[in-house]
Every structure is written in C-alpha cells, then in structure tokens.
Amino acid sequence: DVYKRQVKDVMFRKEGDKYISDSISLESSDIVLHVELKDNGNIVLERSITGDNWVVAAYLARNVKLYENGVVGKSGQIVRIVSTMEISKISVLQ
C-alpha cells in the first residue's frame, strides 16, 4: 500500500504578504508534506471541509527554510500551506 503512494508537487501563489498553496485533498488519513522556502519563514497548516472557510490547524514551523513531516486528517478533508516567506517548492506524499 505504501509503495503505491506517489509524491506530487503542489502549486502556490502570493496573496498580500503571504504565500498560499493550492488546496490539497487528503486521499488517505495521513500524508507527508515537504515545504521549501526561499529563506527562513513561518509555515502554517490550514484545514477545511468545504474549501471555502479555512481554519488554522497547526503552526508547523517557525523560522525555518525546510519542513517535512506527516499530517493526519480525515480522508476527503482539504488542507493548504500558508507561509510568511516565498515558497520554492511544496510536495505531498499520499
């Protein structure tokens, strides 16, 4: 099962003074997020079940350039990454 999982890149955009990833729909109850920033910044995870109203789920990391860790949720739930620093790359393993 784990070997069938694939790493996918996630697009992102700038909104005001923040950088926000595209929505990531959980296909399973756990995923791994990999985030690379241009310089040290803060990374927040937001969750939604509708894709419209987002709530802060966790402050994943502060003052980092690289983050990688697992995220647990409910299959079908939507998450996204918000950063204070420009994002270089976001990948997700589901």
C-alpha positions as CSV (number, residue, x, y, z in Angstrom):
1,D,0.0,0.0,0.0
2,V,2.7,2.5,1.0
3,Y,4.7,1.7,-2.2
4,K,1.8,2.7,-4.4
5,R,1.8,6.2,-2.9
6,Q,3.3,9.0,-5.1
7,V,4.9,12.3,-4.5
8,K,3.1,15.2,-6.2
9,D,4.2,18.8,-6.5
10,V,1.7,21.4,-5.3
11,M,1.4,24.9,-6.9
12,F,1.2,28.1,-4.8
13,R,0.6,31.8,-5.2
14,K,1.2,35.1,-3.4
15,E,-1.8,36.7,-1.7
16,G,-1.0,40.0,0.0
17,D,2.1,39.4,2.2
18,K,1.5,35.6,2.4
19,Y,2.2,32.7,0.1
20,I,-0.6,30.1,-0.1
21,S,-0.6,26.6,-1.6
22,D,-3.3,25.2,-3.8
23,S,-5.7,23.0,-1.9
24,I,-4.5,19.5,-1.1
25,S,-7.3,17.0,-0.8
26,L,-6.5,14.1,1.5
27,E,-6.8,10.8,-0.2
28,S,-6.0,8.9,3.0
29,S,-5.9,9.7,6.7
30,D,-2.2,10.6,6.7
31,I,0.0,12.5,4.2
32,V,3.6,13.8,4.3
33,L,4.2,17.5,3.5
34,H,7.6,18.7,2.2
35,V,7.9,22.5,2.1
36,E,11.0,24.5,0.9
37,L,11.1,28.3,1.4
38,K,13.4,30.9,-0.2
39,D,14.6,32.0,3.2
40,N,13.6,31.4,6.8
41,G,9.9,31.9,7.5
42,N,6.9,30.6,9.3
43,I,4.7,27.7,8.0
44,V,1.1,27.3,8.9
45,L,-1.3,24.4,8.1
46,E,-4.9,25.3,7.4
47,R,-7.9,22.9,7.1
48,S,-11.3,23.0,5.6
49,I,-14.0,20.5,4.6
50,T,-15.6,22.9,2.1
51,G,-12.5,24.6,0.6
52,D,-14.0,28.0,1.3
53,N,-13.7,28.7,5.0
54,W,-10.1,27.9,6.3
55,V,-9.1,27.5,9.9
56,V,-5.6,27.3,11.3
57,A,-4.9,23.7,12.3
58,A,-1.3,23.9,13.3
59,Y,1.7,26.2,13.3
60,L,4.0,23.7,11.7
61,A,7.3,25.5,11.9
62,R,8.8,28.9,12.7
63,N,11.9,30.5,11.3
64,V,12.8,27.5,9.0
65,K,13.8,27.1,5.4
66,L,12.8,23.5,5.1
67,Y,10.0,21.5,6.6
68,E,8.9,17.9,6.2
69,N,6.5,15.9,8.4
70,G,3.4,13.9,8.5
71,V,-0.1,15.3,8.7
72,V,-3.1,13.3,10.0
73,G,-6.6,14.1,9.0
74,K,-9.8,12.6,7.6
75,S,-9.9,11.3,4.0
76,G,-11.7,13.9,1.9
77,Q,-10.6,16.8,4.1
78,I,-8.8,19.7,2.4
79,V,-5.6,21.3,3.7
80,R,-3.3,24.0,2.5
81,I,0.0,25.6,3.5
82,V,0.4,29.3,4.3
83,S,3.9,30.9,4.7
84,T,5.3,34.3,5.5
85,M,8.2,33.7,3.2
86,E,8.2,33.0,-0.5
87,I,7.9,29.3,-1.2
88,S,10.3,27.4,-3.5
89,K,8.6,24.1,-3.6
90,I,5.8,22.1,-2.0
91,S,5.4,18.3,-2.4
92,V,2.9,15.9,-0.9
93,L,3.1,12.2,-0.4
94,Q,-0.3,10.5,-0.1
